[in-house]
Amino acid sequence: MESRSPMKLSTRLLVLLCMMGLGLMAASVVLYLAPGKNLLMMLTIQDVVAFILPAVVAMAIFYRRPWRAMALDKAPSAKALLVVVAFYLVSIPAMNWLVTANEAMSLPASLSGIEHWMRAMEDSAAQTTEQILDIHTVGGLIACVFVVGVMAGLSEEILFRGAMLRMMQDSRLGKHAVVWIVAIVFSAFHMQFYGFFPRMVLGLWLGYLLVWTGSLWVPIIAHTLNNSTVVVFSYLSNLGIVPADYGDNIGIPADGAFPWLALVSLVVSLALALYASRCLIHRTPPE
């Protein structure tokens, strides 16, 4: 590890968060002055100015070779890519069940005010997502895959796994604690409480992929695959080629039935993750 600065972890994270705040303000100014408030353009500017640039600048301050410190210097192996695709496919029923269970979450009556606020945030996010995924042309599909799939996957992984997780790896925290903490922060950052646990699980998978492979490109590709698949099926659904919410009900049992398919999916997913932890492990940590 070649660090430029002896700053404590808390200081480094504070610098990163301050840069993110400045990036968000700069992005807001750019978007306010920009003609024609195109939603995809707004998201792209936010990804670059508020996520990628703050992470890269912060890592350049603290590490002599930020590209290597962020694990961007190691190409993903074919085996890792196969594991990423296989895990995504086999985990669908289990993740669908988790999504449904999280959406059904209800707080006690004494916290009704908080629940109302959480529902309002969720509805607002759902409306934005619906607007983004309202695509009916090939050009719109390509643009949406680029922004929602590629740019979101790239920017969020650079920020959360490439910068935040990497900084925390230099602390006294164990690798499991680091992966879990970053996954929780990653999910909480989205401010979608009724999707908190599925997104946290996704964050755990992405974090462990980085720890095991030593390449940030692996979680970037996994994240991009996850987002892009949603975009593609939304497009196909908009054209009437596949039913609405295609695939979202796989693993969801009828009322009162036991979620056997989701259970099998969970077991196979965990087995595949265990396999990945052994066959994808890199020999030397990134500097």
Residue frames as qw, qx, qy, qz and C-alpha x, y, z in Angstrom:
[[0.000, 0.889, 0.457, 0.000, 0.00, 0.00, 0.00],
 [0.447, 0.112, 0.029, 0.887, 1.47, 3.34, -1.10],
 [0.129, -0.872, -0.471, 0.022, -0.36, 6.05, 0.79],
 [0.323, 0.591, -0.065, 0.736, 0.65, 9.69, 0.53],
 [0.271, -0.589, 0.170, -0.742, -0.98, 10.75, 3.77],
 [0.239, -0.004, -0.882, 0.407, -1.01, 9.47, 7.38],
 [0.450, -0.211, 0.062, -0.866, -4.54, 10.84, 7.87],
 [0.354, 0.046, 0.854, -0.378, -6.93, 8.74, 9.93],
 [0.102, 0.340, 0.873, 0.336, -9.77, 6.89, 8.26],
 [0.028, 0.764, 0.563, -0.314, -12.36, 9.28, 9.70],
 [0.045, -0.680, 0.157, 0.715, -10.52, 12.23, 8.18],
 [0.105, -0.117, 0.771, 0.617, -10.23, 10.56, 4.80],
 [0.069, 0.523, 0.841, 0.122, -13.92, 9.70, 4.76],
 [0.008, -0.792, -0.328, 0.514, -14.78, 13.25, 5.79],
 [0.065, -0.481, 0.436, 0.758, -12.69, 14.60, 2.91],
 [0.076, 0.157, 0.877, 0.447, -14.47, 12.23, 0.53],
 [0.022, 0.682, 0.718, -0.135, -17.92, 13.24, 1.82],
 [0.037, -0.733, -0.059, 0.677, -17.05, 16.95, 1.59],
 [0.054, -0.277, 0.634, 0.720, -15.94, 16.49, -1.99],
 [0.056, 0.405, 0.885, 0.222, -19.18, 14.65, -2.72],
 [0.002, 0.768, 0.484, -0.420, -21.11, 17.55, -1.22],
 [0.027, -0.608, 0.262, 0.749, -19.21, 20.03, -3.36],
 [0.085, -0.018, 0.834, 0.545, -19.80, 17.80, -6.37],
 [0.069, 0.591, 0.803, -0.025, -23.53, 17.66, -5.71],
 [0.016, 0.792, 0.206, -0.575, -23.68, 21.44, -5.41],
 [0.060, -0.437, 0.534, 0.721, -21.66, 21.87, -8.61],
 [0.100, 0.227, 0.900, 0.358, -23.91, 19.41, -10.42],
 [0.074, 0.720, 0.628, -0.285, -26.97, 21.31, -9.20],
 [0.010, 0.710, -0.102, -0.697, -25.58, 24.57, -10.58],
 [0.069, -0.205, 0.755, 0.619, -24.76, 22.99, -13.92],
 [0.074, 0.418, 0.893, 0.151, -28.20, 21.44, -14.18],
 [0.055, 0.759, 0.422, -0.494, -29.88, 24.71, -13.21],
 [0.049, 0.663, -0.285, -0.691, -28.02, 26.60, -15.96],
 [0.218, -0.054, 0.860, 0.457, -28.31, 23.85, -18.58],
 [0.517, 0.182, -0.165, -0.820, -31.01, 24.35, -21.21],
 [0.787, 0.051, -0.465, -0.403, -33.60, 21.58, -21.52],
 [0.429, -0.463, 0.679, -0.374, -33.71, 19.52, -18.34],
 [0.782, 0.167, -0.549, -0.243, -33.25, 16.06, -19.86],
 [0.796, -0.527, 0.196, -0.224, -33.44, 13.49, -17.04],
 [0.955, 0.067, 0.011, 0.288, -30.79, 11.18, -18.47],
 [0.431, 0.639, -0.195, 0.607, -28.42, 14.09, -18.98],
 [0.405, -0.745, 0.228, -0.479, -29.03, 15.19, -15.39],
 [0.933, -0.332, 0.136, -0.020, -28.20, 11.72, -14.10],
 [0.828, 0.333, -0.074, 0.445, -25.02, 11.55, -16.18],
 [0.132, 0.741, -0.241, 0.613, -23.79, 14.91, -14.90],
 [0.657, -0.631, 0.223, -0.348, -24.52, 13.82, -11.35],
 [0.985, -0.067, 0.023, 0.156, -22.63, 10.54, -11.85],
 [0.673, 0.448, -0.132, 0.574, -19.54, 12.31, -13.16],
 [0.046, 0.682, -0.205, 0.701, -19.45, 15.45, -11.01],
 [0.585, -0.581, 0.236, -0.515, -20.81, 14.14, -7.70],
 [0.958, -0.217, 0.176, -0.059, -19.55, 10.52, -7.70],
 [0.885, 0.286, -0.013, 0.369, -16.62, 9.85, -10.03],
 [0.321, 0.725, -0.214, 0.571, -14.64, 13.10, -9.71],
 [0.470, -0.733, 0.304, -0.385, -14.81, 13.31, -5.89],
 [0.957, -0.224, 0.183, 0.037, -13.72, 9.68, -5.56],
 [0.797, 0.410, -0.032, 0.442, -10.84, 10.01, -8.02],
 [0.110, 0.791, -0.239, 0.553, -9.59, 13.30, -6.56],
 [0.660, -0.640, 0.274, -0.282, -9.77, 11.99, -2.98],
 [0.969, -0.075, 0.155, 0.179, -7.89, 8.83, -3.91],
 [0.613, 0.598, -0.102, 0.506, -5.28, 10.89, -5.78],
 [0.207, -0.821, 0.276, -0.454, -4.74, 12.91, -2.60],
 [0.727, -0.519, 0.387, -0.229, -4.27, 9.87, -0.37],
 [0.884, -0.041, 0.426, 0.188, -2.53, 7.39, -2.70],
 [0.173, -0.566, 0.510, 0.624, 0.47, 7.73, -5.00],
 [0.106, 0.046, -0.820, -0.560, -1.10, 5.41, -7.54],
 [0.515, 0.125, 0.388, -0.754, -4.85, 5.97, -7.22],
 [0.702, 0.259, -0.439, -0.497, -5.68, 3.87, -10.27],
 [0.507, 0.147, -0.840, 0.127, -4.02, 0.88, -8.66],
 [0.102, -0.041, 0.694, -0.712, -5.33, 1.68, -5.19],
 [0.621, 0.174, 0.163, -0.746, -8.88, 1.63, -6.60],
 [0.565, -0.001, 0.823, 0.055, -8.19, -1.79, -8.19],
 [0.603, 0.698, 0.111, -0.370, -8.81, -0.43, -11.69],
 [0.130, 0.691, -0.652, -0.284, -5.52, -1.76, -13.03],
 [0.260, -0.131, 0.956, 0.025, -6.57, -5.42, -13.06],
 [0.509, 0.064, -0.489, -0.705, -8.79, -6.78, -15.83],
 [0.763, -0.130, 0.418, -0.476, -11.57, -9.20, -14.83],
 [0.155, -0.219, 0.938, 0.219, -11.02, -12.87, -15.59],
 [0.490, -0.063, -0.622, -0.608, -13.39, -14.90, -17.75],
 [0.398, -0.255, -0.857, 0.204, -14.12, -17.11, -14.73],
 [0.028, -0.289, -0.462, 0.838, -15.15, -14.08, -12.68],
 [0.365, 0.125, -0.247, -0.889, -17.51, -12.88, -15.41],
 [0.503, -0.139, -0.797, -0.304, -19.12, -16.33, -15.65],
 [0.284, -0.301, -0.763, 0.496, -19.64, -16.37, -11.89],
 [0.132, 0.215, 0.169, -0.953, -21.20, -12.89, -12.03],
 [0.487, 0.022, -0.475, -0.732, -23.70, -13.94, -14.71],
 [0.497, -0.176, -0.849, -0.028, -24.48, -17.27, -13.03],
 [0.165, -0.262, -0.652, 0.693, -25.04, -15.66, -9.65],
 [0.286, 0.130, -0.023, -0.949, -27.34, -13.04, -11.13],
 [0.552, -0.048, -0.619, -0.557, -29.50, -15.70, -12.78],
 [0.514, -0.217, -0.820, 0.128, -29.75, -18.13, -9.86],
 [0.156, -0.199, -0.546, 0.799, -30.38, -15.39, -7.30],
 [0.234, -0.248, -0.344, -0.875, -33.45, -13.94, -9.06],
 [0.561, -0.498, -0.606, -0.262, -36.12, -15.91, -7.09],
 [0.554, -0.411, -0.480, 0.543, -34.47, -15.22, -3.73],
 [0.171, -0.064, -0.032, 0.983, -34.03, -11.52, -4.51],
 [0.320, -0.377, -0.478, -0.726, -37.62, -11.24, -5.72],
 [0.591, -0.536, -0.602, 0.034, -38.86, -12.73, -2.46],
 [0.458, -0.316, -0.311, 0.771, -36.66, -10.35, -0.46],
 [0.007, -0.165, -0.217, -0.962, -37.93, -7.37, -2.47],
 [0.470, -0.486, -0.550, -0.490, -41.54, -8.39, -1.78],
 [0.612, -0.489, -0.530, 0.324, -40.87, -8.94, 1.94],
 [0.338, -0.161, -0.150, 0.915, -39.13, -5.56, 2.25],
 [0.154, -0.292, -0.348, -0.877, -41.95, -3.77, 0.43],
 [0.563, -0.532, -0.570, -0.275, -44.45, -5.26, 2.90],
 [0.434, -0.084, -0.540, 0.716, -42.54, -3.85, 5.87],
 [0.283, -0.771, -0.324, -0.470, -44.69, -1.89, 8.29],
 [0.221, 0.273, -0.539, 0.765, -43.69, 0.21, 11.28],
 [0.175, -0.465, -0.766, 0.407, -45.59, 0.41, 14.60],
 [0.013, 0.847, 0.478, 0.233, -48.44, 2.92, 14.84],
 [0.405, -0.814, -0.068, 0.411, -46.29, 5.14, 17.07],
 [0.365, -0.381, 0.450, 0.721, -43.94, 5.64, 14.12],
 [0.503, 0.643, 0.576, 0.048, -46.66, 6.37, 11.58],
 [0.132, 0.944, -0.073, -0.293, -45.17, 9.78, 10.81],
 [0.259, -0.564, 0.690, 0.372, -41.82, 8.23, 9.90],
 [0.509, 0.200, 0.816, 0.187, -43.54, 5.55, 7.84],
 [0.403, 0.834, 0.343, -0.154, -45.53, 8.18, 5.94],
 [0.018, 0.863, -0.373, -0.341, -42.30, 10.01, 5.14],
 [0.391, -0.294, 0.822, 0.291, -40.63, 6.78, 4.02],
 [0.525, 0.484, 0.699, 0.048, -43.58, 5.93, 1.78],
 [0.282, 0.921, 0.075, -0.256, -43.49, 9.41, 0.27],
 [0.145, -0.691, 0.611, 0.359, -39.78, 9.02, -0.50],
 [0.470, 0.010, 0.860, 0.198, -40.45, 5.62, -2.05],
 [0.479, 0.704, 0.517, -0.092, -43.30, 6.93, -4.18],
 [0.144, 0.911, -0.196, -0.334, -41.17, 9.82, -5.40],
 [0.256, -0.478, 0.774, 0.328, -38.33, 7.45, -6.34],
 [0.516, 0.287, 0.804, 0.071, -40.81, 5.13, -8.09],
 [0.409, 0.846, 0.259, -0.223, -42.18, 8.02, -10.16],
 [0.021, 0.808, -0.476, -0.347, -38.69, 9.04, -11.21],
 [0.385, -0.212, 0.870, 0.222, -37.80, 5.47, -12.11],
 [0.532, 0.539, 0.650, -0.068, -41.00, 5.09, -14.11],
 [0.303, 0.905, -0.034, -0.297, -40.18, 8.27, -16.01],
 [0.143, -0.642, 0.683, 0.318, -36.65, 7.08, -16.76],
 [0.351, -0.045, 0.921, 0.161, -37.82, 3.66, -17.96],
 [0.550, 0.638, 0.398, -0.363, -40.57, 5.03, -20.19],
 [0.052, -0.518, 0.621, 0.586, -38.63, 4.13, -23.33],
 [0.763, 0.417, 0.419, -0.262, -40.10, 3.01, -26.66],
 [0.616, 0.751, -0.231, -0.067, -37.30, 3.42, -29.20],
 [0.907, 0.069, -0.152, 0.386, -33.98, 1.68, -29.83],
 [0.314, 0.586, -0.220, 0.714, -32.20, 5.00, -29.39],
 [0.499, -0.653, 0.158, -0.547, -33.91, 5.53, -26.07],
 [0.967, -0.244, -0.067, 0.018, -32.97, 2.00, -25.02],
 [0.741, 0.294, -0.213, 0.565, -29.28, 2.55, -25.84],
 [0.017, 0.644, -0.217, 0.733, -29.23, 5.88, -24.02],
 [0.704, -0.561, 0.085, -0.427, -30.96, 4.43, -20.96],
 [0.962, -0.093, -0.140, 0.215, -28.65, 1.39, -20.81],
 [0.530, 0.451, -0.246, 0.675, -25.67, 3.73, -21.00],
 [0.173, -0.601, 0.234, -0.744, -26.89, 6.04, -18.25],
 [0.772, -0.430, 0.141, -0.446, -28.79, 3.69, -15.91],
 [0.993, -0.024, -0.064, 0.098, -26.66, 0.63, -16.57],
 [0.742, 0.310, -0.180, 0.566, -23.12, 1.65, -17.44],
 [0.110, 0.618, -0.218, 0.748, -22.75, 5.11, -15.88],
 [0.653, -0.599, 0.099, -0.452, -24.62, 4.28, -12.67],
 [0.974, -0.156, -0.088, 0.140, -22.72, 1.02, -12.25],
 [0.642, 0.382, -0.199, 0.634, -19.38, 2.69, -12.97],
 [0.044, -0.657, 0.189, -0.729, -19.88, 5.79, -10.83],
 [0.731, -0.563, 0.069, -0.379, -21.36, 4.05, -7.78],
 [0.958, -0.099, -0.112, 0.245, -18.70, 1.35, -7.76],
 [0.491, 0.478, -0.227, 0.692, -15.89, 3.89, -8.10],
 [0.269, -0.650, 0.190, -0.685, -17.32, 5.84, -5.17],
 [0.790, -0.463, 0.146, -0.373, -18.47, 3.11, -2.79],
 [0.977, -0.102, 0.084, 0.169, -16.15, 0.20, -3.54],
 [0.686, 0.485, -0.096, 0.534, -13.21, 1.87, -5.29],
 [0.091, 0.623, -0.283, 0.724, -12.83, 4.78, -2.84],
 [0.587, -0.561, 0.206, -0.547, -14.82, 4.22, 0.36],
 [0.983, -0.182, -0.010, -0.033, -14.20, 0.49, 0.74],
 [0.737, 0.396, -0.270, 0.476, -10.55, 0.89, -0.28],
 [0.038, -0.662, 0.353, -0.660, -9.96, 3.57, 2.36],
 [0.749, -0.463, 0.212, -0.423, -11.59, 1.40, 5.00],
 [0.962, 0.104, -0.220, 0.126, -9.42, -1.56, 4.05],
 [0.460, 0.490, -0.420, 0.610, -6.44, 0.40, 5.37],
 [0.450, -0.594, 0.279, -0.606, -8.04, 0.63, 8.82],
 [0.142, -0.276, 0.902, -0.299, -8.07, -1.94, 11.59],
 [0.760, 0.153, 0.256, -0.578, -11.49, -3.16, 10.54],
 [0.511, -0.062, 0.835, 0.192, -11.66, -6.69, 9.19],
 [0.046, 0.038, -0.656, -0.752, -12.63, -7.31, 5.58],
 [0.128, -0.500, -0.846, -0.134, -16.10, -8.57, 6.50],
 [0.130, -0.692, -0.418, 0.573, -16.85, -5.50, 8.63],
 [0.058, -0.384, 0.307, 0.869, -15.67, -3.24, 5.81],
 [0.075, -0.169, -0.798, -0.573, -17.84, -4.95, 3.20],
 [0.165, -0.614, -0.767, 0.087, -20.93, -4.87, 5.44],
 [0.136, -0.634, -0.232, 0.725, -20.49, -1.23, 6.48],
 [0.015, 0.266, -0.446, -0.855, -20.07, -0.06, 2.89],
 [0.105, -0.320, -0.861, -0.381, -23.04, -2.16, 1.77],
 [0.142, -0.683, -0.633, 0.336, -25.24, -0.54, 4.43],
 [0.079, -0.575, 0.036, 0.814, -24.04, 2.95, 3.49],
 [0.016, -0.044, 0.704, 0.709, -24.54, 2.15, -0.20],
 [0.116, -0.508, -0.831, -0.191, -28.15, 1.09, 0.38],
 [0.168, -0.713, -0.455, 0.506, -28.97, 3.94, 2.77],
 [0.166, -0.324, 0.258, 0.895, -27.55, 6.47, 0.30],
 [0.029, -0.260, -0.733, -0.628, -30.34, 5.67, -2.18],
 [0.278, 0.062, 0.354, -0.891, -32.98, 6.78, 0.36],
 [0.676, -0.048, -0.462, -0.572, -35.37, 3.99, -0.71],
 [0.358, -0.366, 0.715, -0.477, -36.27, 2.31, 2.55],
 [0.847, 0.120, 0.352, -0.379, -38.65, -0.25, 1.07],
 [0.863, 0.451, -0.215, 0.073, -35.83, -1.55, -1.08],
 [0.220, -0.830, 0.491, -0.148, -33.15, -1.24, 1.60],
 [0.729, -0.340, 0.594, -0.017, -32.44, -4.93, 2.24],
 [0.854, 0.414, 0.271, 0.160, -32.29, -6.13, -1.39],
 [0.381, 0.868, -0.197, 0.251, -29.93, -3.25, -2.22],
 [0.416, -0.731, 0.526, -0.129, -27.82, -4.01, 0.85],
 [0.873, -0.042, 0.480, 0.080, -27.51, -7.65, -0.28],
 [0.687, 0.684, 0.068, 0.235, -26.47, -6.42, -3.72],
 [0.014, 0.907, -0.358, 0.221, -23.89, -4.20, -2.02],
 [0.703, -0.474, 0.529, -0.027, -22.54, -7.18, -0.06],
 [0.877, 0.284, 0.343, 0.180, -22.14, -9.21, -3.24],
 [0.468, 0.836, -0.071, 0.279, -20.39, -6.33, -5.03],
 [0.275, -0.846, 0.424, -0.169, -18.10, -5.69, -2.06],
 [0.792, -0.295, 0.530, 0.062, -17.06, -9.31, -1.75],
 [0.801, 0.536, 0.176, 0.199, -16.43, -9.50, -5.49],
 [0.222, 0.894, -0.290, 0.260, -13.88, -6.71, -5.10],
 [0.514, -0.655, 0.535, -0.144, -12.27, -8.30, -2.05],
 [0.887, -0.007, 0.459, 0.055, -12.05, -11.71, -3.71],
 [0.757, 0.539, 0.230, 0.289, -10.90, -10.68, -7.18],
 [0.464, -0.483, 0.104, 0.735, -8.88, -7.55, -6.44],
 [0.177, 0.167, 0.507, 0.827, -10.44, -5.95, -9.52],
 [0.256, 0.379, 0.362, -0.812, -13.02, -3.17, -9.34],
 [0.355, 0.191, -0.551, -0.731, -14.09, -4.04, -12.88],
 [0.204, -0.184, -0.960, -0.044, -15.81, -7.19, -11.62],
 [0.038, 0.548, 0.663, -0.509, -18.34, -5.39, -9.35],
 [0.196, 0.429, -0.168, -0.866, -18.68, -2.67, -12.00],
 [0.298, 0.059, -0.786, -0.538, -19.74, -5.29, -14.56],
 [0.153, -0.345, -0.908, 0.180, -22.02, -7.04, -12.03],
 [0.082, 0.526, 0.386, -0.753, -23.67, -3.73, -11.13],
 [0.250, 0.339, -0.403, -0.813, -24.06, -2.80, -14.80],
 [0.221, -0.102, -0.926, -0.289, -25.60, -6.19, -15.58],
 [0.045, -0.456, -0.779, 0.429, -28.13, -5.80, -12.76],
 [0.163, 0.565, 0.170, -0.790, -29.22, -2.30, -13.85],
 [0.208, 0.301, -0.586, -0.723, -29.13, -2.92, -17.59],
 [0.071, -0.212, -0.966, -0.131, -31.33, -6.00, -17.35],
 [0.099, 0.592, 0.595, -0.534, -34.04, -3.92, -15.67],
 [0.186, 0.546, -0.188, -0.795, -33.81, -1.36, -18.48],
 [0.143, 0.144, -0.828, -0.522, -34.00, -3.97, -21.25],
 [0.053, -0.369, -0.927, 0.028, -37.03, -5.75, -19.79],
 [0.128, 0.615, 0.372, -0.683, -38.77, -2.45, -19.15],
 [0.198, 0.424, -0.447, -0.762, -38.27, -1.58, -22.82],
 [0.156, -0.053, -0.931, -0.325, -39.59, -4.97, -23.95],
 [0.016, 0.498, 0.788, -0.363, -42.57, -4.58, -21.63],
 [0.165, 0.559, 0.074, -0.810, -43.32, -1.10, -22.99],
 [0.288, 0.296, -0.627, -0.661, -43.47, -2.60, -26.49],
 [0.834, 0.003, 0.149, -0.531, -45.74, -5.43, -25.32],
 [0.583, 0.402, -0.703, -0.069, -43.15, -8.09, -26.13],
 [0.402, -0.074, -0.838, 0.362, -43.06, -9.40, -22.56],
 [0.396, -0.744, -0.523, -0.123, -45.63, -8.98, -19.77],
 [0.122, -0.818, 0.214, -0.520, -45.31, -6.08, -17.35],
 [0.520, -0.624, 0.517, -0.270, -43.01, -6.85, -14.40],
 [0.903, 0.261, -0.337, -0.059, -41.60, -9.77, -16.36],
 [0.646, 0.238, -0.592, 0.420, -39.47, -11.90, -14.07],
 [0.149, -0.480, 0.412, -0.760, -40.37, -9.96, -10.92],
 [0.789, -0.276, 0.130, -0.533, -42.77, -12.67, -9.74],
 [0.782, 0.211, -0.581, 0.084, -40.36, -15.58, -10.10],
 [0.397, 0.087, -0.713, 0.571, -39.93, -17.07, -6.64],
 [0.334, -0.133, 0.313, -0.879, -43.01, -15.34, -5.20],
 [0.030, -0.193, -0.981, 0.010, -45.39, -18.07, -3.97],
 [0.352, -0.546, -0.509, -0.565, -49.17, -17.94, -3.94],
 [0.386, -0.581, 0.262, -0.667, -50.75, -16.64, -0.75],
 [0.813, -0.393, 0.290, -0.316, -50.00, -18.96, 2.13],
 [0.953, 0.237, -0.130, 0.136, -47.58, -21.16, 0.17],
 [0.648, -0.600, 0.242, 0.402, -44.00, -21.72, 1.26],
 [0.374, 0.858, -0.267, -0.231, -41.40, -19.98, -0.98],
 [0.903, -0.139, 0.348, 0.211, -39.61, -23.17, -2.00],
 [0.685, 0.593, 0.109, 0.409, -38.15, -21.74, -5.20],
 [0.020, -0.914, 0.219, -0.340, -36.78, -18.73, -3.32],
 [0.720, -0.584, 0.373, -0.026, -35.26, -21.05, -0.71],
 [0.888, 0.152, 0.285, 0.327, -33.57, -23.17, -3.38],
 [0.421, 0.810, 0.001, 0.409, -32.36, -20.00, -5.06],
 [0.333, -0.873, 0.290, -0.205, -30.89, -18.80, -1.76],
 [0.845, -0.345, 0.386, 0.133, -29.07, -22.08, -1.13],
 [0.789, 0.393, 0.242, 0.405, -27.63, -22.22, -4.65],
 [0.187, 0.913, -0.066, 0.357, -26.65, -18.55, -4.50],
 [0.516, -0.774, 0.358, -0.082, -24.81, -19.05, -1.22],
 [0.886, -0.081, 0.375, 0.259, -23.06, -22.11, -2.63],
 [0.616, 0.645, 0.145, 0.427, -22.00, -20.12, -5.69],
 [0.100, -0.936, 0.196, -0.273, -20.77, -17.28, -3.47],
 [0.740, -0.540, 0.393, 0.079, -18.73, -19.78, -1.43],
 [0.837, 0.264, 0.305, 0.371, -17.28, -21.16, -4.65],
 [0.339, 0.858, 0.015, 0.386, -16.44, -17.62, -5.78],
 [0.397, -0.872, 0.263, -0.116, -14.72, -16.86, -2.47],
 [0.777, -0.356, 0.472, 0.215, -12.37, -19.77, -3.11],
 [0.733, 0.296, 0.443, 0.423, -11.81, -19.81, -6.86],
 [0.310, 0.854, 0.167, 0.383, -11.68, -16.05, -7.52],
 [0.528, -0.808, 0.010, 0.262, -9.44, -15.07, -4.61],
 [0.497, 0.784, -0.252, 0.274, -6.48, -12.93, -5.71],
 [0.832, -0.105, -0.333, 0.431, -3.06, -13.62, -4.27],
 [0.396, -0.098, -0.205, 0.890, -1.82, -10.10, -3.61],
 [0.038, 0.810, 0.491, -0.320, -3.96, -7.16, -2.47],
 [0.406, 0.752, 0.183, 0.486, -4.02, -4.00, -4.60],
 [0.477, -0.144, -0.256, 0.828, -1.64, -1.26, -3.52]]
